[in-house]
Amino acid sequence: MDISVSSSTKIAFILSYLLISLCAKAQTDSVAVRSPFIIELEVENGGILAAKDIKRTTFESAYYNGVNLKVGWKIQKSSDQYFKLYNNPIYGIGFYSSTFNTDIIGSPYAIYGFVQTPFGNLENKRWLFDYRIGLGLSGNFNPYDEETNPLNVVIGAKNNVYIDLGIRAQYKIHPKLKAGVGLAFHHFSNGAMRLPNKGVNLVPLTASITYQPHPQDILLDKSNIEPYSKKMLFHVNYGMGWKQLERDKKRRFFKSTLSAYASRHVSHKWRMGGGFDLFYSESGNNDEIAGEESGKLSAKLSGGPSFYLVHVLNRNLVLNGNVGYYLHKQEFNGEINRIFLRAGTRYYFYKNINAGVSIKAHKGKADFIEGTLGYTFNR
């Protein structure tokens, strides 16, 4: 069994499930007011981001076009006050299809969960503004192959994680119909589970039509928002994944993380803190990789202190990030820089227990994708 492909698929599925499942949870929590159904069609084009040498090889003669079909629900009322704080956002599922007009990349598609948050003057009857975050799984890339597709030096896997960010303005042309224009950012990556993994980055222009059969726009009453907690929270997390170190050697090595942090709210939407990350790399046991250091504890373990930042989307769903510094590292394990970064999402599915997915990186280069399980004390 090819462990990297199956693991990539499972991890990315969990990623999209975190937001998709929240949509259903929001429907259960909603009371008194029905959450209006929304369907949206969005087209996008242009905006391939790549270095000059990549544009002359992988993206030569390429031009990007994409389309999104989104189905969502606008949360009008919920027992979770974060829906008020985020101006009654839309949660839903998106279906994405695209072409680069070249066989080198393929014609990727994706399924993802998303949250779309209004901002600006909500009393304006004509103009509306929103931003969105989407996470999911993509497929149908034509990956790198030394013999059949050597020019694709950016993606080594058919299935990859899909990250979507966007911002737009909408004009209400009818109570049930809105037209919008905006800007999006897409990132495709498998977290170095299969090399090459420079990733595909896009910044396309977008145009959309949104249909809402039963519009129910309710002005928000934020007068009874409860203050955020001042308690110190303590977090213990375990993560695991796999990493390919050399493109010409297909073997993937197991990697894991044990983390401990403390954090507290600095506002309703943000928590800050710090802690320590300890990393294990199976490649430290490999003679070809670690050489004379093979088998030593110092070859397998690394870690250091880490700044911890959390963006709270609601009481159960958060986006997490870290900036850390290695007190000890091993470059042959792919730890190429003293500073490491992490970005991901976590969902509290049962009381204080959470699950999620994160991507660890050094500067702009992915280290590995980790599926995480954690527990928060004093929550």
Stockholm file with secondary structure:
# STOCKHOLM 1.0

chainA/1-379         MDISVSSSTKIAFILSYLLISLCAKAQTDSVAVRSPFIIELEVENGGILAAKDIKRTTFESAYYNGVNLKVGWKIQKSSDQYFKLYNNPIYGIGFYSSTFNTDIIGSPYAIYGFVQTPFGNLENKRWLFDYRIGLGLSGNFNPYDEETNPLNVVIGAKNNVYIDLGIRAQYKIHPKLKAGVGLAFHHFSNGAMRLPNKGVNLVPLTASITYQPHPQDILLDKSNIEPYSKKMLFHVNYGMGWKQLERDKKRRFFKSTLSAYASRHVSHKWRMGGGFDLFYSESGNNDEIAGEESGKLSAKLSGGPSFYLVHVLNRNLVLNGNVGYYLHKQEFNGEINRIFLRAGTRYYFYKNINAGVSIKAHKGKADFIEGTLGYTFNR
#=GR chainA/1-379 SS CCHHHHHHHHHHHHHHHHHHHHHHHHHHHCCSSCCCEEEEEEEEECCEECCHHHHTTTTTTCCCEEEEEEEEEECCCCSSTHHHHTTSCEEEEEEEEEECSSTTTEEEEEEEEEEEEEESCTTCSSEEEEEEEEEEEEEEECCCBTTTBTTCCSCCCSSEEEEEEEEEEEEEEETTEEEEEEEEEEEEECTTSSSCCCCEEECCEEEEEEECSSCCCCCCCCTTCCCCCCCCEEEEEEEEEEEEEETTEEEEEEEEEEEEEEEEESSSSEEEEEEEEEEEEGGGGCHHHHGGGTTCHHHHEEEEEEEEEEEESSSSEEEEEEEEECSBCCGGGTCCSSEEEEEEEEEEEETTEEEEEEEEEETTEEEEEEEEEEEEETC
#=GC SS_cons         CCHHHHHHHHHHHHHHHHHHHHHHHHHHHCCSSCCCEEEEEEEEECCEECCHHHHTTTTTTCCCEEEEEEEEEECCCCSSTHHHHTTSCEEEEEEEEEECSSTTTEEEEEEEEEEEEEESCTTCSSEEEEEEEEEEEEEEECCCBTTTBTTCCSCCCSSEEEEEEEEEEEEEEETTEEEEEEEEEEEEECTTSSSCCCCEEECCEEEEEEECSSCCCCCCCCTTCCCCCCCCEEEEEEEEEEEEEETTEEEEEEEEEEEEEEEEESSSSEEEEEEEEEEEEGGGGCHHHHGGGTTCHHHHEEEEEEEEEEEESSSSEEEEEEEEECSBCCGGGTCCSSEEEEEEEEEEEETTEEEEEEEEEETTEEEEEEEEEEEEETC
//
